[in-house]
Amino acid sequence: MNKTLKKSIAVILCFAMLFSLGLPALAGSGETGEEPEFSQEYVEKMEKKARTISDILQFLVNDVLLKFISKLIPNLSFVLNDGDIGEPYGTFYKGSESFIDTDSDKYVWKVGYGSRSILPDDFGACFKYARGSYAPWGYARKMYKDDDGNSEDLKVRTIILDDNTGRGSAVFCSVDCIGISNADVMKIREAVDAYAKEKNIIAVNVSAIHTHMSIDSQGVWNAPLLTSMNNLLSVTKLTTVKSGVSEDFLKTIIERTKQSIEDAYSDMKDGTLDYAKTDIEDYVHGRTAPYACDTDMYRLLFTPLDGSKGTVVASFGCHPEATSYDNELKTDLSADFVYYMEKLINKAGKNFIFIQGNVGVNSAVMENSNDGLKLEQHDKVIRYGYEMAYICLTMTDDEQTRKELNSETGDMLGVEKYSGNEDYTPWYDGLETVEGKRVEAAMNVRMKQVRFEVENSTAQILIKLGLADNTLIYNKSEKKYYTISEIGYMELGSCVRILMCPGETYSEILVGGSGLKNFGYKSLRELFGEDVILFDLMNDAAGYICPDSTYSVVGYKFDPNTGKLADDSWCLTVSMGKATASTLVSEYIDLVGSVR
């Protein structure tokens, strides 16, 4: 087969595949309730059936059809030669040189906050910025309107932490986008590197909130056919390769993130840091078998000693995607519930940053915040964001304090208006009061670069075509592809321990349960303690990370609620491969063991 014909076939097949990326994956309802009992023999029989079907489909779809397409695509100039990769690769921040124990009497926290809009200056131009996460060429020109009639915004929010020990500051940036690759995180670090070295910043971490209604930051939805054709033609020297990610949008993210870091550093003040967590089981759920989900919301609250505005850091695992449920093809943009959490928390006089938690396949449950009201989908998201903000702000308060805050912030959920309605329950009714903990001034953070084999042929295709910006490395002797990614481990005082993950981690990997059967590793909480927290989508967009034993690009899992097989195809277009989870856990064990 001549090269021209191969390229033509590749373009046609890739376009057919790329157009399908916006179609919703089939999934179970996630309504668990009381699990019925099935005999062990029956469960094992159904699990074996699911695994057999999944393995067959894995072979036919990933290992035959999509691998054939991948092999048709040449390794273009942005595919790196494994022999040319140094260690560490690119702009990498290791973190703390040494770990220390807490000494609360000797040191005090110093924290700063900054935020900037990431909407490009020419946002609104025709056919310029595609919305991510549905069919290609869905160009966006406006934001959703909030409940005051103002246009929403997309932002980068930054917090800088320093324990005043002289060992350096750690930066955490959270971007209102669907994902940002490690290669693009490195571009942000390059832009801020001189400033970071001058200010003794030892870690620069960038995460995505994972909103499905932002400008495409991963390149898959922004004119994929034209980008693919351009890059394939680059072998003729008639064109040069380009990224699927909008150059102007990426430049905006880089510039505004750098500015937010500088703003946050200028804002740094001494103060106290408090930690609390509360169960929000009624507000989030895992939507596919085995329905594992970390149902806690985590909060750090910084209070400056000078009495100025404090900062709330909130984290829980939930896809910010509900705004799009009523109309998948509507191109208006939104940061979903995160925008409304910030709006209310700002009303309460505090800064706000949301860092995505163990997002897995977890979604919002909005019945409690909707309270039986007849609402449009976006109005449901508004109420959900406000209710999550109220819960976040008051998790350590009593009911009277909650009522006072409700009044001070303008009764955003309409307690006074709707209290007489059937099914309406004020947000503070029955809300648990939890005990907070003062975080000693000691920060330890260590980052590590890791390699994942890119076994998923869809991922190979997207990166080889230049659509996705993920780093791709080819090992000629092994005839395998790899990507560079990062993990991290952080301790704040003696009560907060965080694992940083580059993808969307299936929650059973964190919390355990039946989903880890035959995986070969214990859950992260069994390995590192029940109090460990997971920050997902940190420093990369590595896709779904599913246990090796249940991984499939298209397949089935046993549903413990129905006794039947439930389809699971999340990893078809959004994953690196079958061994990603085991590699991840192994690298965590090595990382934590190296510092503790």
N, C-alpha and C positions, 0 to 999 in steps of 0.2 A: 504494500500500500504506500503510495507516494506521500511526501510530507504535506503537500497542499490539501489532499483529500483528508488526511488525518486531522488537520487543523479545522477543516470545514465540519467534519463530523463532531469534533470536540465542541465547537461553538454551538451547534444545533442542540446537542445533548445537554450542554451546560445551561443553555437558556431554558430548556424545558424544566430542568431541575431547579434553577434559580427562581423561576416564576412560582414554583410550588412552595417556596420558603415562607410565603405569607399565609399559607393555609393553616388553620388551627389544627394542632395535634389532637388525636382522639384520646380521651382520658376518662377515668372513673369519676364519680361524683364527689368522692371524699367524705360522704356522709357515713360516719362510722357507727355511732350509737353503741349498743351492746353487741359485742361480737358473738355470733352463734358458735356452738361447739361442733367440730367435725372430728372424726376419728383420725388418729395419726396416720393410719394406712391410707385414708382418702386424701389427706393433705399431701402426703408424699407422692401419691399417684398424680395429683393435679400439678404439683410443682415440677415433677419430671416431665409431664406433658408440656407445660409452659416452656421449660428449658429446651426441650426437643424442638418445638416449633420455632422458638427464638433463634436457636443455633442454625436451623435450616435457613431461616430468613436472613440471618446475619451473613451466612455464606453466599446466598444468592444475590442479596441486595448490595452488601458492603464489599464482600471479597471478590465478587465476580463483576456485576454490572458497574458499580461506581468505581471500583478499582480499574476497570478497563478504561473508563473515561479519564481517570486521573493519569493513567500511563500515556494517554494521548497528548497530554499537556506537557510541553517541555519545561525544564527548570529554567525559568527566566532569571534576569539579573538580580532580583531581590531574594532568590533562594540561596542561602548561604552554604558554603562548603564546610563540612564538619571540621576539617583539618585547619581551617582558618579562625576558629572560634577560641578566643582566650578565656581565662577565668580570673576574675569575674568578667562577664560579658557586658559591654555597654556601660551606661551610667547607673551604677549600683551603690546603694548605701547599706552598709553592714549593720549599723545600729551601735549599741553600747559595746565598748571594748571589753568591759567586765561587768558582771552582775554584782549588786550589793544587797545587803539585807536592810530592812526598814530601820529608820532612826528618826521617828516623828518629832522628837524634841530638838533635833539639830537643824532640820531643813524645813522649808515651806514651799508649797507649789507656786509656780509662776506659769500663767496660762494667757494666751492671746487668741482673739477671734477675728476673722475677716470673711467677707463674702463679696462676690461680684456676679453680675449677670453674664451668662455665656451666649446670649442671643447676639448673633453677628450684627454689625451696624446696618447692613443692607437686608436684614431679615424682612420679608414681605415681598421681595422681588419675585417675579414670575419664574417658575421652573428652576429654582436655584437650590432649595434645601429639601431633601426628601425626608419624610418621617420614617423612622425605623420600625421594624417588627410587623410588617405586613407586605402585600404584593408590591413589587418594585414600581418606581416612578410615582409614588404618592407624594407630590410636592406640597409642602406646608407653607402658608403665608400668614397665619395668625395663631394667637394663643386662645385657649378657652378663656371666657370671662368668669371672674369670681363672683361671689354673692353680693359684692358691692358694685358690680358692673365694670370693674377694672380688669385689664388683661393680666393673666397670670404671667409668670416669668420662669425662666430656667436659669439655675445658678450653679456656681461652685462655692461651697462653704468650707472653710478651713479652720482648724484648731491646732494650736501649738502647745505642747506640754513640756515642762521643764521642772525637775525636782530641785533645782538650785545647788546640785552637788558639783557642778562644773564639768559634768561628763557630756553635756550637750542636750539639745532640744530635739523633740520628735514632732514631725508635721503629719497631720492627717487631713487630706482634702477629699471631699465628697462631691461628685459631679452629677448633675441632673441629666443623665444620659443612660442609654441601655447597656453600655459596656465600653470599656476603653482598654485596648490591648497593652501588653507589657512594652511592646516596641514604642507605642505612643506615650506611655508613662515615662519612658526613658527620654523622650523629646522634651517633656515637661521638666524633668530633672536637669537636662542639659541647659535649659533656659534659666534655671534658678541656681545652677551649681556654684557659680562664683559667689553669689549672695549667701548661699547656704554655708559655704566654707568660711566666709567672713564672719558669720554669726554663730558658728559652731553648731549647725544643724546636722544631726547624725543620722536622721532617717526622714525620707520624704515618701510618704505613702499616699496613693491616689486610688480612690474607689468610685464605683458607680452606684447610684441608688437603684438603677435598673428600671427606670420608667420606660414603658413601652410607647410613650407618646412624646418622645423627644426627637430632635434632628438625628438622623442616622450617624452614629459615631463609630460604626463597625464596617461600613462600606458595602454591605450586602444588598441594601435596598436602593442605593443611589446609582441609577443607570447601570446595572450590572452587565447587561449585554454589550453596551458600548465600551465599557471599561475592559471587558473580557476580550472583545475583538481588537481593541487598541493594543492591549498587552501581548496578545498572540501574534499580532503583526510586527511587534517590536523585533522579532528575530530577523526580519527583512531589513532592519535599520531604517525603515520608513517612518517609524514612530518611536517614542521612548516610553518606557513603562510608567504607569501612574497608579496611585492608590484609589480604591473605591471610596475611601473616606473623603468627603469634601475638604479640599485644601484650606479654604477660607474658614470653615467651621473648626477644623483642627487648630489652625493658627489662633483663632479666637479662644478656644479652650486653653491653649498653652499660655497665651498672653494674660488672660483673666485669672488663671490659676496662679501664675507667678505674682500677679498683683495682689491676690488674696493672701498669699503667703507673706508678702511684705507688709500688708495691712495688719495681719495677725501678729507678726513680730513686733510691730510698732505699738500694738495694743496690749502687750504682755504686762500683767500685774500680778503681784503676790496675792495669795488667797488660799481658801480651803477647798478641798475636793471631797464630795460625798457620793456614795454609791448605793443604789437600791435596785431591786428587781421585783416585778409583780407578774402574776399569771394572767395572761390575756387569752386563755383557752377559747373563750366564746367569740373571739374576734379574728382568729387565724386558723387555718386547717391545711393539712396535706391533702392534695386532690387526687393522688393516685396511690394504689396499693404499694406498700403496706400502711399508708397513711401516717407515717412517722412525722413528727413536727415538734420543734422546740417552741413551746407556747409561752415563753417568758419575754417580757419587755425589760430591757436593761437601761438604766439611766445613770449618767455621771452629771453631777451638778457642781459647777465651779462658782464660788462666791468670793469676789474680790474683797480684800481687807479695807479698801478705801470707800466701800459702799456703792461703787459704780455698777453698771449692768452686769449681771451674771450670765453664765452660758450653760445651756442644757445640751448634753450629748445623749441622743436616744438611739437604741438599736433593737430591732426585732426582725425576724425573717418573714417577709411578705412581699410578693410581687406588686409593685405599684402600676397596675395595668387595668384597673376596673373601669376607668373613664371610657375606655374603648369598647366595652362590652356591648353597648347599644348600637354601635355602628363601627365595625372594624375598618371600613374604608374612609371614614371621616378623617381629614388631615389636620385638624386643629391640634395644637400641641399642649401638653400639660405635664407637670411634675406629680400629678395625681395627689394622693393623700398627703404627701410630704409638704406640698405647698401650703396646705391648710393647717397642718401641725405647726409649721413655722409661723403662719399668720396669727394664730391664737397665742402661741408662746411669746411672740413679740408683743402682743397686747398685754401679756402678763409682765412685760418689762425685762425679758431675757433674750439673749441670742440663742440660736438653735442650729444644730447640725444633726442630720440623720445619717447613720452609717448602717448599710444593709447588713442584717444578721444572717443566720443560716437559712437562706432563702429557698434552697431546694426546689420543690415543686409546690411551694406553699402560696396560698392566696388569702385574700381578705374575706371574712364573714361579716356581712353588714346588717344583719337583721336587728341586732341590738341598737345600733346607732340610727337605723331607719325608723324603729318604733312604730311600725304599722302605717306610716305615712305614705301617701301615694306620691312618688318622686321620680323625676327623670334620673337616668344613671349618673350623670355628673353631679346632681344634687345629693345623691347617695354618697358619693366620694367626698363631697364637702363635709357632710355630717360625720362620716367615718374619720376623716382627718381631725376634725374638732374633738370628737370623743376620745381619740387616741391621745391628743394633746392634753386634754383634761386629766386623763388617767396618768399620763407621764408626769405632769406637773404636781399631782397631788397624791402620789402613791404612798407617801409617808405621812399624810395629813389625816385629821379626823373629819367627820362629816360636816361639822359647823364651818371649818376652814374651807372645805370644798364649796359649800354654799356661798360663802363670802367671795371666793375667787370667781364663781359662776356669775355673780352680780357685777363684780369689778370689771370683768372682761366682756360684759354686754350680753350675757345669757345666750351664747352663740348656738345652743341647741334648742332654744325655745322652751325651757322648763316652764316658765310662767304662761306661755301661750298654749302649750299642748298638754299640760298636766291632767286635764280633765278627759282627754281622749282615751278610748279603749286601746290597750296594748302599749300605751306610752309609759315609759319608766324614766325618771330623771337619771342622768348618767351616774350620779353619786350614790343611788340607792343600792345597798348591799355591797358596795365597793370595799374590798379588803384594805386595811391599813397595814403596811409592812414596815419593818424596822430598817432604817438606813444605817450605813456604816461610814465612819470617817476614814478616808483613804490616807494612809501615811505617805509622806513626801519621799517616795523612792520609786523611780521609774527605770525599768530594765526592758530593753527591746533588742531583739536580734533577728535579722533577716537572712534568708538563704536563697540563692538561685537554685532552681531544680530543672530537670529535664523530663518532659513527658514525651513518650513516643506518640506520634500522630498516626494512630491506626485507623481512625475514622476516615474513610475515603472522601466523604463530603467535605470534611475540614481540609484535607489535602487539596481538593479541587478549588475551594474558595480562596485558600491562601496562595496556591500556585498561580491562580489567575490574577492575583493582586487585589482582590476585592476586600478581603479581611486583612488587617494590618499585622496580625500575629507573626512573630518571628518564625521562620521555617528553615530548618537545617537539614541538609541531605548528607547521609553517611553512605558513601559510594560502595565501600566494601560490604556493608550490611544490607545495602539497598533498602534503607529505612529512613523515614522522616522523623524529626524531633522538633520540639519547640522549647524555647527558654521561658521559664516562668519563675514565680517567687512564692515563698511562704514566709511566715513570720510568727514569732512568739513574743508576747509582751506581758510584763507584770507591772501593775500599779499598786504600790503598797503591798499588803499581805492579803487583800481581799478580792483583787481583780486580776484574772489571768485570761489572756486572749490569744487564740490561734487565728492567724490571718491566712485566708485561703484565696486562690486566684480564680475560682469558678463558682458554680451554683451547686453546692454540695447536697446530695440526697441526705435527708435529715437522719436516717437510720445510722449513717456513719458517725454522727455526733451522739445521738441519744440511744442507739442500740435497738434491740428488738428482733423480730423475725426476719426483717430485711437483711440481716447480716449472716444468715445461715449459709455456711460453706464459704464465707468470704475469706477466712484465714486470719483476720485481725479482730481484736475486740473493738468496741466503739471508742471514740476519742475520750469520752467521759469515763469509761472504765480504765483507759490507759493513763489519763492525766488528772482525773478528779471530776466529781459531779458538778463542780462550780465553774468549769472552764467554759468560755464563751467563744463563739465562732463569728468572725467577720468575713463574709463572702465578697466575691468580686473585688478583692483588694489587689491592686497592682497588675491586674490582667483581666481578660475576658476569655477564660479557658473553657467555657461552656459547662454543661452538666457533668457532675462527677458522681457516677453511679457505682455501687459495689460490683466488682468484677463478676461475682457469681450470678448476678441478675441483670447484667448489662446486655442491652440489645439495641440495635438501631431501629428495628421494627420487630415487635414481638409481644409477648404476654407475660403477666405475672399472676400468681394465685391471689385472689381477693379474699381475705379472711372474713369479710362481712357477708358475702353472698355465696361463698363456696364455689364460685365460678372463676373463669379466667378473665382478667381485665387487660385491655390493650395498653401498651406503653411504647410510644415512639418518640419521646422527647429527645433521645440521643441521636436521632437520625441526622439532623442538621446542626445540632448544637452540642458537640462533645469532641474530645480529643481521641478517645479510644477506650478500649476495654480495661487496660491496666492502669488507667489514670488514678483510680481510687487507691489501689494497693501501693502504687508509687508514692502517692500523697501521704498516706499513713506512715509508711516506712520512713519517709523524709522527716515527718514530724517527730517520730521517735528519735531519729538521729539528731535533729535540731535541739529539742528540749534536753536530750541527754548530754549534749555538748556544753550546755550552760548550767544545768542543774544535775 
